[in-house]
Amino acid sequence: MTISTAPPLPTAVRLQPHSPLCDPPSALRASRLQLRTANAFTLPLGQLLSEPQSSHDDAPKCASCKSDSDDTMQLVAQSADRTWMPAPLRTIPFWRNVRGPHKCIVYLEPRRGSPLYAGIEEFFRASCALWGPTEAHMYHPHSSMTGFIDLPADAGAVIARIACHLHVLISARSRSALAPDVRAVTAAADYPHPGTHKIEVALDTPPVFRSIVDEVARLVPEARIRPKRMGHISLAYCNKHVASSTVVSAEQAEKLDALARSLLYTPDVFDPAQNPWDIAFYELSFKSPVLGTSHRFTQIARWQL
């Protein structure tokens, strides 16, 4: 999906202390105190760990690996016998369309509950309470592996092929090599527009992640997958995809940078052994048009690295 960049509105407003936009409705406030992004996900549809492939020795690991034909995939998907799929994927109704066109995306994420994930969540809560929400608050902690993948309503077979190819490619890589390293908290001036700033966690991400995305893009060309550089996790920015009058001034960027460092510069966050990562494949189920309301994602599949 190509998203046009919206410039700031003519009258720019700095992030204000105790913005009411960061306060959820009272019915949801208590639950969000425990986990800010608890409402950002539906129940998982698939969980891909180290489960074995089909017990049928003569069944292919993935139908899409034998054939790139959508017609073949649809026929197999509609059949009663789904042993062609990796075990965790067999119950996922890829071929059912219930919401019209799909917007899917692949994220590289620190494992929920890890020191890195918890530290970023704490930064989101603290920064929102002090200065109000930014666009980063609309997501859970992640580094984008792809841009949004726009697919038509009848593209269930394409979603299944993407998931199957991801499963095969991730499984084939050495698990020990699949982990980004946290480098530093950094600030960027005039991003995404002059006069507003961005705070992020810089990552050193192994090239193997880009190779996985490149290969899936080659195998499923009709999905028009756009690889991303996977070099950061965003902490604070405004006016990239959601137009608003809010800007992050240079003074506020300095304070946000200091807050992020105070919460994230701990031995636990920089210890790879305590911070496992996941690759997650989602469908965007709700796109929020305003700051202060999170986007919602339906998890299609997750691989714990």
Backbone hydrogen bonds, N-H to C=O, Kabsch-Sander energy under -0.5 kcal/mol:
donor,donor_aa,acceptor,acceptor_aa,energy
3,I,1,M,-0.7
4,S,2,T,-0.6
6,A,4,S,-0.6
6,A,240,K,-0.9
9,L,244,S,-1.1
12,A,10,P,-1.0
13,V,245,S,-4.8
15,L,247,V,-1.0
16,Q,131,W,-0.5
18,H,129,A,-1.1
19,S,16,Q,-0.8
22,C,19,S,-1.5
23,D,20,P,-1.5
28,L,25,P,-1.8
29,R,25,P,-1.3
30,A,26,S,-0.7
32,R,28,L,-1.9
33,L,29,R,-1.2
34,Q,30,A,-0.7
34,Q,31,S,-0.8
35,L,31,S,-1.4
38,A,35,L,-2.0
40,A,37,T,-1.9
41,F,38,A,-0.6
42,T,297,F,-1.1
45,L,299,Q,-1.4
48,L,302,R,-2.3
49,L,47,Q,-0.8
57,D,55,S,-0.8
59,A,56,H,-1.7
65,C,62,C,-1.4
66,K,62,C,-0.8
66,K,63,A,-1.0
67,S,63,A,-1.9
70,D,68,D,-0.5
73,M,69,S,-2.1
74,Q,70,D,-2.9
75,L,71,D,-2.1
76,V,72,T,-2.4
77,A,73,M,-3.1
78,Q,74,Q,-1.8
79,S,75,L,-0.6
79,S,76,V,-1.0
82,R,80,A,-0.7
85,M,82,R,-1.9
87,A,52,P,-0.7
89,L,86,P,-2.2
90,R,86,P,-0.6
90,R,87,A,-1.2
92,I,89,L,-1.5
94,F,92,I,-2.1
96,R,93,P,-1.6
97,N,95,W,-0.5
98,V,96,R,-0.6
102,H,151,L,-2.4
104,C,149,I,-2.3
105,I,282,Y,-2.0
107,Y,280,A,-2.8
108,L,143,S,-2.9
109,E,107,Y,-0.5
109,E,278,D,-2.9
111,R,276,P,-2.8
114,S,111,R,-2.4
118,A,114,S,-2.9
119,G,115,P,-2.4
120,I,116,L,-2.2
121,E,117,Y,-2.4
122,E,118,A,-2.2
123,F,119,G,-2.0
124,F,120,I,-2.5
125,R,121,E,-2.3
126,A,122,E,-2.8
127,S,123,F,-3.0
128,C,124,F,-2.0
129,A,125,R,-2.1
130,L,126,A,-1.7
131,W,127,S,-2.9
132,G,127,S,-0.6
132,G,128,C,-1.7
135,E,237,Y,-2.4
136,A,237,Y,-0.6
137,H,134,T,-1.2
138,M,135,E,-1.7
139,Y,136,A,-1.4
143,S,108,L,-2.4
145,M,106,V,-2.4
146,T,106,V,-1.4
147,G,226,R,-1.9
149,I,104,C,-3.8
150,D,148,F,-0.7
151,L,102,H,-2.8
151,L,149,I,-0.5
155,A,152,P,-1.6
159,I,155,A,-2.1
160,A,156,G,-2.2
161,R,157,A,-2.1
162,I,158,V,-2.5
163,A,159,I,-2.4
164,C,160,A,-2.6
165,H,161,R,-2.7
166,L,162,I,-2.4
167,H,163,A,-2.3
168,V,164,C,-2.3
169,L,165,H,-2.6
170,I,166,L,-2.8
171,S,167,H,-2.1
172,A,168,V,-1.4
173,R,169,L,-0.8
173,R,170,I,-0.8
177,A,174,S,-1.2
178,L,175,R,-1.1
179,A,177,A,-1.5
181,D,204,D,-2.3
183,R,202,A,-3.0
184,A,202,A,-1.0
186,T,184,A,-0.5
186,T,200,E,-2.8
188,A,198,K,-2.8
191,Y,188,A,-0.5
191,Y,196,T,-1.9
196,T,193,H,-1.7
197,H,248,V,-1.1
198,K,188,A,-2.3
199,I,236,A,-2.4
200,E,186,T,-2.4
201,V,233,I,-2.8
202,A,184,A,-3.2
202,A,200,E,-0.7
203,L,231,G,-2.6
204,D,181,D,-2.7
205,T,203,L,-0.7
209,F,206,P,-1.6
210,R,206,P,-0.5
211,S,207,P,-2.1
212,I,208,V,-1.8
213,V,209,F,-1.8
214,D,210,R,-2.8
215,E,211,S,-2.0
216,V,212,I,-2.1
217,A,213,V,-2.6
218,R,214,D,-1.8
219,L,215,E,-2.3
220,V,216,V,-2.2
223,A,220,V,-1.6
224,R,221,P,-1.6
228,K,145,M,-2.2
230,M,144,S,-0.6
233,I,201,V,-1.8
235,L,199,I,-2.8
236,A,199,I,-1.9
239,N,242,V,-0.7
243,A,241,H,-0.6
247,V,13,V,-1.5
249,S,247,V,-0.8
253,A,249,S,-2.8
254,E,250,A,-1.9
255,K,251,E,-1.6
256,L,252,Q,-3.0
257,D,253,A,-2.5
258,A,254,E,-1.9
259,L,255,K,-2.4
260,A,256,L,-2.7
261,R,257,D,-2.2
262,S,258,A,-2.1
263,L,259,L,-1.4
264,L,260,A,-2.4
265,Y,261,R,-2.1
266,T,264,L,-2.2
270,F,266,T,-1.3
271,D,268,D,-1.1
274,Q,271,D,-1.5
275,N,272,P,-1.1
278,D,109,E,-2.9
279,I,303,W,-2.4
280,A,107,Y,-2.6
281,F,301,A,-2.9
282,Y,105,I,-2.9
282,Y,280,A,-0.5
283,E,298,T,-2.5
284,L,103,K,-3.5
285,S,283,E,-0.7
285,S,296,R,-2.0
286,F,296,R,-1.7
288,S,286,F,-0.7
293,T,290,V,-1.1
295,H,138,M,-2.1
296,R,286,F,-2.4
297,F,40,A,-2.8
298,T,283,E,-3.4
299,Q,297,F,-0.6
300,I,281,F,-3.0
301,A,281,F,-1.6
303,W,279,I,-3.1
304,Q,48,L,-1.1
304,Q,302,R,-0.5
305,L,277,W,-2.5
305,L,303,W,-0.5
